[in-house]
Amino acid sequence: MGTHSGRMLDKKTGHILHTRLLDKLNHALERKLPEQRIFVKSETGTRFIRMRPLTIAGIGAGACVLMSWTILVTAIFLMDTLSSGNQREQSQRERAIYEARLNALSQERDDRASEAAAAQDRFFIALEQISKMQSEVLASEDRRTELETGIEVIQKTLRRTMQERDSAREEYATMVAELEAAKAGDAPLVAQAKSVDGSVAFLTSALERTAAERDEALKFSSEAEQIVADLEFEMKLNEDRNNRIFERLEEAVTISLEPLDKMFRAAGMPTESILNEVRRGYSGQGGPLLPATKSTSGGETIEDATTDRANLILKELDRINLFRIAADKTPVAMPVKDAFRFTSGFGYRNDPKGAGRRMHAGVDFAASTGTPIYASADGVVTHAGWQSGYGRLVKIKHAYGIETRYAHLSKINVKVGERVSRGDRIGGMGATGRVTGTHLHYEVRVNGNPVNPMTYIKAGRDVF
């Protein structure tokens, strides 16, 4: 009982102290915040609400806190709005710059393709000229061989004729000596002298004929030597002309080969192993077995520096052809040829559906619904249908372990197992699957691992 009375006394004492403390605070605030009364009138009477200084101060403090919070929230909202606006404008500027760069690269690619085609045409023209000139050189060689043989025969004939002339002169001198001795003899020797005179006349006529043949042989020999000199000069001109043609051919080969080699190296692909694989796949040879024949002219194949140079150019041309076959099987072409907007690159990004930062395994090209989508390389269709997340999807298997994917299509124009070539239309752009709008999601995978498709597209911009 005593304990209960003590508790009651303590509570009463505490209440009194609390009341006194509130009175002191109200008294202290009364000068600046005088007591206010709010009168409320009703049908039964008039009442008032008494607001003491401490209550007024609490209400004012609460109002100040509420106003400060409102100002702070508004400022944060405005800052976020301005920041997002600046980022959006910056993103739009960067996209505009990137689109302009892509258009410039596309124009540059077209220019390079035109130059490569022109260089190829010049190369084939020059190759045809080389073939004609080689035929002319071989014909000139045959003519020179024939002339040299003729000159040698003429020289042998001339030497034999000169020997016969010298023998005739010696015989003439002997007969003249005998004639002079006969003049000093008896009359019966007159008949012998007449016979000797006839022999001398015959020898003189033979000598004249021999001299005429000698002069004709010398003239023919001089003409033959002049013809040989003309042929040698013509061969020199042909060699100079061939050299200029070879230089143009080598330049054309270099212009055509370097971009192809650079394209594969930029894409990180093993150049030599790819060429060997293409060479093994395109190595067929054959033909009917015919009996061996020999040349009737007895000539031999001319193996010289010109032939070696031509063979080297042919080897480089074969290398260019192997590169082009490999390029047809590599996804270096753009899957979209109409006007488009590049909306997302390869790599980590903020998910457009709000799922946080995620890996984006391809690139996105946005255009209108139905925009044609083309195969970026030769290959075989392995999937043509719906796949979760991708929507309508086409997968194409290419050589060297490469696969391309074309997602979110509105329409599919190919079937599984169908073989397609680079540039064949495989579908239309759409907005199927997990998307925020119409676009093409384009992937390139090597041995199942996603790689940046722009690496291949940029590598091929100077070639196609």
C-alpha positions in Angstrom: 0.0 0.0 0.0 2.8 2.3 0.9 4.7 1.4 -2.3 1.6 2.2 -4.4 1.2 5.6 -2.7 4.8 6.4 -3.4 4.4 5.6 -7.1 1.4 7.9 -7.3 3.3 10.7 -5.6 6.2 10.3 -8.0 3.9 10.5 -11.1 2.2 13.6 -9.7 5.5 15.2 -8.9 6.8 14.5 -12.5 3.6 15.9 -14.0 4.0 19.0 -12.0 7.6 19.4 -13.1 6.7 18.8 -16.7 3.9 21.4 -16.5 6.2 24.0 -14.9 8.8 23.4 -17.6 6.2 23.9 -20.4 5.0 27.1 -18.6 8.5 28.4 -18.5 9.1 27.7 -22.2 5.8 29.3 -23.1 6.6 32.3 -21.0 10.0 32.6 -22.7 8.5 32.4 -26.2 5.5 34.6 -25.4 7.3 37.8 -26.3 8.0 36.7 -29.9 5.1 34.3 -30.3 2.1 35.6 -28.3 -0.7 33.2 -27.5 -3.3 32.8 -30.3 -6.9 31.8 -30.0 -9.0 30.4 -32.8 -12.8 30.9 -32.3 -15.2 28.3 -33.7 -18.9 29.3 -33.9 -21.6 26.6 -34.0 -25.4 26.5 -33.5 -25.0 25.6 -29.8 -22.5 28.3 -29.0 -19.0 29.7 -29.6 -15.8 27.9 -28.7 -12.1 28.7 -29.1 -8.9 26.7 -29.6 -6.1 28.0 -27.5 -2.7 27.9 -29.2 0.2 28.5 -26.8 3.6 29.8 -28.0 5.2 26.4 -27.8 2.5 24.9 -30.0 2.9 27.7 -32.5 6.7 27.2 -32.5 6.2 23.5 -33.2 3.8 24.2 -36.1 6.3 26.7 -37.6 9.2 24.3 -37.2 7.2 21.6 -39.0 6.3 23.9 -41.8 9.9 24.9 -42.2 11.0 21.3 -42.3 8.3 20.5 -44.9 9.2 23.5 -47.1 12.9 22.6 -46.9 12.2 19.0 -47.9 10.0 20.2 -50.8 12.8 22.5 -52.1 15.4 19.8 -51.8 13.3 17.2 -53.7 12.5 19.8 -56.4 16.2 20.7 -56.8 17.2 17.0 -57.1 14.4 16.4 -59.6 15.5 19.4 -61.7 19.2 18.3 -61.6 18.3 14.8 -62.7 16.2 16.2 -65.5 18.9 18.5 -66.7 21.6 15.8 -66.4 19.5 13.2 -68.3 18.7 15.9 -71.0 22.4 16.6 -71.4 23.3 12.9 -71.6 20.5 12.4 -74.2 21.7 15.3 -76.3 25.3 14.0 -76.0 24.2 10.5 -77.0 22.3 11.9 -80.0 25.3 13.9 -81.1 27.6 10.8 -80.8 25.1 8.7 -82.7 24.8 11.4 -85.4 28.6 11.5 -85.7 28.8 7.7 -85.8 26.1 7.5 -88.5 28.0 10.1 -90.5 31.2 8.1 -90.1 29.4 4.9 -91.2 28.0 6.7 -94.3 31.5 8.0 -95.1 33.0 4.5 -94.7 30.2 3.1 -96.9 31.1 5.7 -99.6 34.8 4.9 -99.2 34.1 1.2 -99.5 32.1 1.8 -102.7 35.0 3.9 -104.1 37.5 1.2 -103.2 35.4 -1.4 -104.8 35.2 0.7 -108.0 39.0 1.1 -108.0 39.5 -2.6 -107.4 37.2 -3.4 -110.3 39.0 -0.9 -112.6 42.3 -2.3 -111.6 41.1 -5.8 -112.3 39.9 -4.7 -115.8 43.3 -3.1 -116.4 45.0 -6.2 -115.3 43.1 -8.5 -117.7 43.8 -6.1 -120.6 47.5 -6.0 -119.7 47.6 -9.8 -119.4 46.1 -10.1 -122.9 48.8 -7.7 -124.2 51.5 -9.8 -122.5 50.1 -12.9 -124.2 50.3 -11.3 -127.6 53.7 -9.9 -127.0 55.0 -13.2 -125.8 53.7 -14.7 -129.0 55.5 -12.0 -131.0 58.7 -12.6 -129.1 58.6 -16.3 -129.8 57.9 -15.6 -133.5 60.9 -13.2 -133.5 63.1 -15.8 -131.9 62.1 -18.3 -134.6 62.8 -15.7 -137.4 66.2 -14.8 -135.9 67.1 -18.5 -135.7 66.2 -19.0 -139.3 68.2 -15.9 -140.4 71.2 -17.0 -138.4 71.0 -20.4 -140.1 70.7 -18.8 -143.5 73.7 -16.5 -142.7 75.7 -19.5 -141.7 74.9 -21.3 -145.0 75.7 -18.1 -147.0 79.1 -17.8 -145.2 79.9 -21.4 -145.9 79.0 -20.9 -149.6 81.0 -17.7 -149.7 84.1 -19.4 -148.3 83.8 -22.3 -150.7 83.4 -19.8 -153.6 86.4 -17.9 -152.6 88.5 -21.1 -152.4 87.3 -22.0 -155.9 88.2 -18.5 -157.1 91.7 -18.8 -155.7 92.2 -22.3 -157.3 91.0 -20.9 -160.6 93.4 -18.0 -160.4 96.3 -20.4 -159.7 95.3 -22.6 -162.6 95.0 -19.5 -164.8 98.5 -18.4 -163.9 99.9 -21.9 -164.7 98.2 -22.0 -168.1 99.5 -18.4 -168.9 103.0 -19.6 -168.1 102.6 -22.6 -170.3 101.2 -20.4 -173.1 104.3 -18.1 -173.0 106.6 -21.1 -173.1 104.6 -22.5 -176.1 105.2 -19.2 -178.1 108.9 -19.8 -178.1 108.5 -23.3 -179.6 107.9 -24.7 -183.1 104.9 -24.1 -185.5 103.2 -27.4 -184.7 102.5 -26.0 -181.3 100.2 -23.3 -182.7 97.2 -25.6 -182.3 98.0 -26.3 -178.7 98.2 -22.5 -178.1 94.7 -22.1 -179.6 93.5 -24.8 -177.3 95.1 -23.0 -174.4 93.4 -19.7 -175.5 90.0 -21.4 -175.3 90.7 -22.7 -171.8 91.8 -19.3 -170.7 88.5 -17.8 -172.0 86.5 -20.5 -170.2 88.4 -19.8 -167.0 87.9 -16.0 -167.4 84.2 -16.5 -167.8 84.1 -18.8 -164.7 86.0 -16.3 -162.7 83.5 -13.5 -163.7 80.6 -15.7 -162.7 82.3 -16.6 -159.4 82.9 -12.9 -158.7 79.3 -12.1 -159.4 78.1 -14.8 -157.1 80.5 -13.6 -154.4 79.2 -10.0 -154.7 75.6 -11.3 -154.5 76.4 -13.4 -151.5 78.1 -10.4 -149.8 75.0 -8.3 -150.5 72.7 -11.0 -149.1 74.9 -11.3 -146.1 74.8 -7.6 -145.5 71.0 -7.5 -145.9 70.7 -10.5 -143.5 72.9 -8.7 -140.9 70.7 -5.6 -141.2 67.6 -7.7 -140.7 69.2 -9.3 -137.6 70.0 -5.9 -136.2 66.4 -4.7 -136.9 65.1 -7.8 -135.1 67.3 -7.2 -132.1 66.1 -3.6 -131.9 62.5 -4.8 -132.1 63.2 -7.3 -129.4 64.7 -4.6 -127.2 61.5 -2.5 -127.7 59.4 -5.5 -126.9 61.4 -6.1 -123.7 61.0 -2.4 -122.6 57.2 -2.6 -123.4 57.0 -5.9 -121.5 58.8 -4.4 -118.6 56.3 -1.5 -118.4 53.4 -3.9 -118.7 54.8 -6.1 -116.0 55.2 -3.0 -113.7 51.6 -2.1 -114.2 50.5 -5.7 -113.6 52.6 -5.9 -110.4 51.1 -2.6 -109.2 47.5 -3.8 -110.0 48.2 -7.1 -108.1 49.5 -5.2 -105.1 46.5 -2.9 -105.1 44.2 -5.9 -105.2 46.1 -8.1 -102.8 47.0 -5.8 -99.9 43.3 -4.8 -99.0 42.3 -8.5 -99.0 45.2 -9.5 -96.8 44.7 -6.5 -94.5 41.0 -7.4 -94.2 41.6 -10.9 -92.8 44.4 -9.8 -90.5 42.2 -7.0 -89.1 39.5 -9.6 -88.4 42.0 -11.6 -86.5 41.8 -14.6 -88.8 44.7 -16.9 -89.6 45.4 -15.9 -93.3 47.7 -18.8 -94.4 45.6 -21.6 -92.9 42.4 -20.1 -94.4 44.1 -20.0 -97.9 45.4 -23.5 -97.5 41.9 -24.7 -96.6 40.4 -22.9 -99.7 43.2 -24.4 -101.8 42.4 -27.9 -100.6 38.7 -27.4 -101.3 39.3 -26.1 -104.9 42.1 -28.4 -106.1 40.3 -30.6 -108.7 42.3 -31.4 -111.9 41.8 -33.9 -114.8 41.3 -34.4 -118.5 41.6 -37.2 -121.1 45.0 -39.0 -121.4 46.5 -38.1 -124.8 49.7 -39.5 -126.4 52.9 -37.5 -125.9 54.0 -35.4 -128.9 57.2 -33.6 -129.8 57.7 -30.3 -131.6 58.5 -30.6 -135.3 60.5 -27.4 -135.2 62.9 -28.7 -132.6 62.5 -25.6 -130.5 62.7 -25.5 -126.7 60.6 -23.6 -124.1 62.3 -20.3 -123.3 62.9 -20.0 -119.5 64.1 -16.5 -118.7 63.6 -13.7 -116.3 60.4 -12.6 -118.2 58.9 -16.0 -117.8 59.8 -16.1 -114.1 58.3 -12.7 -113.6 55.1 -13.7 -115.4 54.8 -16.9 -113.3 55.2 -14.9 -110.1 52.3 -12.6 -111.2 50.2 -15.6 -112.0 50.9 -17.0 -108.5 49.9 -13.7 -106.9 46.7 -13.7 -109.1 45.9 -17.2 -107.8 46.4 -15.9 -104.2 44.0 -13.0 -104.9 41.5 -15.5 -106.2 41.9 -17.7 -103.1 41.4 -14.5 -101.0 38.2 -13.7 -102.8 36.8 -17.2 -102.4 37.6 -17.0 -98.7 36.0 -13.5 -98.5 32.8 -14.8 -99.9 32.6 -17.3 -97.0 33.4 -14.6 -94.3 30.8 -12.2 -93.0 32.4 -8.9 -94.0 29.4 -7.4 -95.8 26.6 -5.3 -94.2 23.4 -7.1 -93.5 21.4 -3.9 -94.1 21.9 -1.9 -97.3 19.1 0.7 -96.9 19.3 3.8 -94.7 19.5 2.8 -91.0 20.4 4.1 -87.6 23.1 2.4 -85.4 21.3 2.1 -82.0 23.5 -0.2 -79.9 27.0 -1.6 -80.1 28.7 -4.8 -79.0 29.6 -5.3 -75.3 28.2 -4.4 -71.9 25.3 -1.9 -71.8 22.3 -0.8 -69.7 19.5 -3.2 -70.6 16.7 -1.2 -72.5 14.1 -3.2 -70.6 15.5 -2.1 -67.2 17.2 -5.3 -66.3 20.5 -3.6 -65.3 23.9 -3.8 -66.9 24.0 -6.8 -69.3 26.2 -8.2 -72.1 25.0 -7.3 -75.6 26.3 -10.1 -77.9 25.7 -8.2 -81.2 25.0 -4.9 -82.8 21.6 -3.2 -83.5 20.5 -1.5 -86.7 17.2 0.4 -86.6 15.1 1.1 -89.7 11.5 0.8 -90.8 9.5 -2.4 -90.6 10.1 -4.7 -93.6 13.5 -3.3 -94.5 15.4 -6.1 -96.5 17.9 -8.1 -94.5 20.7 -9.8 -96.5 23.2 -12.6 -95.8 26.6 -11.2 -95.0 28.5 -14.3 -96.4 28.0 -17.6 -98.2 26.7 -20.4 -95.9 23.9 -22.9 -95.0 20.8 -21.9 -93.0 20.7 -23.9 -89.7 17.7 -22.2 -88.0 14.8 -20.3 -89.5 12.0 -19.7 -86.9 11.0 -18.4 -83.5 13.4 -18.5 -80.6 12.7 -17.0 -77.1 14.1 -13.5 -76.8 15.3 -13.4 -80.4 11.8 -13.5 -81.9 11.9 -14.6 -85.5 15.5 -15.7 -86.0 17.7 -16.9 -88.9 21.1 -18.6 -88.2 23.6 -19.2 -91.0 26.6 -21.5 -90.7 29.7 -20.3 -92.6 33.2 -21.7 -93.2 36.0 -21.5 -90.6 33.6 -22.1 -87.6 31.7 -18.8 -88.1 28.0 -18.4 -87.5 25.8 -15.3 -88.1 22.4 -14.6 -86.4 19.7 -12.2 -87.6 17.0 -11.6 -84.9 13.7 -9.8 -84.4 12.7 -10.3 -88.1 9.1 -9.5 -89.3 9.4 -12.1 -92.0 11.7 -15.0 -92.9 12.4 -15.8 -96.6 14.7 -18.9 -96.2 14.4 -22.5 -94.9 16.6 -24.7 -92.8 19.2 -26.5 -95.0 19.0 -23.9 -97.8 22.3 -22.7 -99.2 22.6 -18.9 -99.5 25.2 -16.6 -101.0 26.4 -13.2 -99.8 23.8 -10.6 -100.7 20.8 -13.0 -100.8 17.7 -11.6 -99.1 16.9 -13.7 -96.0 14.1 -11.7 -94.4 12.7 -8.3 -93.3 13.4 -6.1 -90.3 10.8 -6.3 -87.5 10.1 -6.0 -83.8 9.5 -9.6 -82.7 10.8 -11.0 -79.4 12.2 -8.9 -76.6 12.5 -5.5 -78.1 11.6 -1.8 -77.6 11.1 -1.1 -81.3 11.8 -2.2 -84.9 15.5 -3.1 -85.5 17.9 -5.9 -86.5 20.0 -7.6 -83.9 23.0 -9.0 -85.8 25.5 -11.4 -84.2 28.7 -13.1 -85.4 29.9 -16.1 -83.4 33.2 -18.0 -83.9 33.2 -21.5 -82.6 30.1 -20.6 -80.5 31.7 -17.5 -78.9 30.2 -14.0 -79.8 32.6 -11.5 -81.3 32.2 -7.9 -82.4 30.5 -7.9 -85.9 31.9 -4.5 -86.7 35.4 -5.9 -86.7 34.5 -7.9 -89.8 32.4 -5.1 -91.4 35.2 -2.6 -90.9 37.8 -5.1 -92.2 35.9 -5.5 -95.4 35.0 -1.9 -96.1 38.0 -1.4 -98.4 37.2 -4.5 -100.4 33.4 -4.8 -100.9 
